[in-house]
Amino acid sequence: KLITLGGKTALFEKWGLSARGPRLWALKNRIDRAFAARLDDLKPMAPPALPRDVTQGVRAEISGGQPICTGCAGKVGPGTLAGALAALPQDRSIGVETGVGDDAAILNVGGTRQVITTDHLRAFTEDPAVFARIAALHALGDVSAMGAAPQAALAQVNLPRMSDTLQSRTLAEILAAATEVFADAGAAIVGGHTTLGGELTLGFTLTGIAAGSPITLGGGRPGDTLILTRPIGSGTLLAGDMALKARGPHLSAMMAELARPQGPAARILKTAHAMTDVTGFGLAGHLMNIAEASALASEIDLDMVPVFDGALELADAGVRPTLYPANRMRAAGANIPDSPRTALLFDPQTAGGLLAAV
């Protein structure tokens, strides 16, 4: 065997003999680099052939060969969701002050305004701790967007099938990372539910307390300026990663940004007239929610919109998340030209930035 040691030294062992030194390290380094170079240009695997008989709609759905995206890009489209939510009753006699559609519901509990929300994500990284941290921050975005202070969290964890030992280790990593995020925000995990399934998914239901009137989508005023606290393009980068087209440094930089808490930004923006967090429906979709709820129009200067490194290049190469068509359809009547940069306006964001009208 030939193994690498510290200080540019390698150890060689065979037939009871051994040797070490920098020349062996140089040999081992050359062997490792030659192997790694074979992985630089991996080609996507062709999808398996469908059986003759499949459920109605399956063949058309997967004919493009693109798997369903992970993160918040795996959401149901805004048009489909709006149609389902329209059928829900709007009963405010039980202390619910807001209807369906805002970032969180507002409950009046003995004169105290409490907000409640839930979020759920499919895993987009093999590191459960990194995923848990970003998923927790993603869920906190709805509470922060309402101008509320996080209070309590319930965790919903779906683990892929694994041994009892690995279940314990994985759950420990997930809960430790999420607990740290919520503790830093002044909240705590108070319970939840676990199950086994086909893949790792993670969600949190959160409550928060609003000291004054919560910030809603409908408070925007004519002449307000829009503030966005985080770049867009994470959905395109994750879709590019699945297609083996994204670059490692760009993905690493994006993950580091998504793992950064937005509590300080939320506290600065606590006097915003309207606010939301930019997630699955993209910057354009969530901005339209504010504009429609506030009975206003909005204008975007594309050059002022921050974009993650690498996202524009992937968009220019035609990379689109699976939720992109539904998001684009949501804004069919808007005056938005078609270009790689405008495509990112419909990019579904995971743990996206706060969008505030001030």
Residue, then its C-alpha position, 0 to 999 in steps of 0.5 A: k500500500l502507498i499512503t500519504l503522511g504529513g509534511k509531504t511524506a508518503l509510506f510504502e508497504k509491501w511483502g513485509l518491507s516499508a519505505r517512506g520519504p518525499r519521493l514516494w509522496a511525489l509518486k502518490n501525489r501524481i497517482d492521486r491527481a491522475f485519478a482526480a483528473r478523470l472526474d473533472d468531466l463527468k457526463p450525465m447518465a441517461p435516465p432509465a427507460l420507462p416501463r410500457d405502462v405508466t400512470q397518466g402524465v408520467r411520460a410527459e412529466i419526465s420526457g425532458g430527463q431533468p430530475i425534480c430539483t432539491g431545496c425550495a425549487g422542489k415546491v409546487g408551482p405558484g399557480t397550482l398552489a393559489g388554486a388550492l388555497a383559494a378553496l380554504p375557508q377564511d374564518r377569523s372567529i378563532g383568533v386568526e387575524t390574517g388570511v392565507g397568503d402571507d409569510a406566516a399566519i397571525l394569531n391573537v392570543g390574549g392580546t399578544r400577536q403570535v405568528i406561525t409558519t412551516d417550511h419543508l425542504r428536500a436535501f441538496t447536500e450530502d452533509p446533514a449538518v449543513f443541510a439542517r443549518i440552512a433548512a432552519l435558517h430557511a424556516l426562520g425567514d418567514v418569522s423574520a419577514m413578519g418582524a417577529a421574534p422566533q419562539a419555538a420550533l417543531a422539527q419534521v425529519n424524514l431520513p432515508r432508510m439506514s441502520d439504527t446506528l446511522q439513524s442516531r448519528t444523522l439525527a444527532e447531527i441534524l438536531a445539533a445544527a438546527t438547535e444552534v441556529f434556533a438558539d442563536a435566534g432566541a428560539a428552541i426546538v420543543g418537539g417534532h416527528t421523525t420517519l423513514g422514507g426514500e430520501l432526506t427531507l427536513g422541515f420546521t414549524l415555527t412560532g414567533i412573537a410580534a412586539g407590535s403589529p406584524i409586517t405583512l405583504g400589504g403595507g407597501r406605499p407609493g415611492d417605497t424603495l426595495i431592499l434585498t438582503r441576499p443574492i439570487g441564483s441559488g436555484t440555478l446553481l443547485a440545478g447546475d450541480m445536479a446537471l454536473k455543470a456548476r463549479g465547486p468554488h461557486l457552490s461553496a460560496m453560495m452554501a456559506e452565504l445560505a448558512r449565514p443568519q439574517g437576524p441582524a438584517a431583520r432587526i434593521l428592517k423591523t420598521a419596513h412597510a412590507m416585507t417577505d422572504v424570497t424563496g421558491f417563487g423567486l424574486a419576481g414572484h415574491l415581489m408581485n405578492i407585495a405589489e398585489a397585496s399593496a395595490l401597487a406596481s413595482e420596478i426593478d433595476l436589473d443591474m442593482v440586483p445581486v447575483f451569486d457568482g456562477a449563476l448568470e453563466l449557468a443561466d446563459a447556458g440554459v440551466r433552469p430549475t424545474l420550478y422555473p416554468a411555473n414561476r415564469m407563468r405566474a408573471a406572464g402579464a408583466n413587462i419582463p424581457d427574456s434574457p439570462r439575467t431576467a431568468l434569475l428573477f424567477d429562480p427559486q431560492t433556498a434560504g433566500g434574502l429578505l425583500a423589504a419595502v421601506 
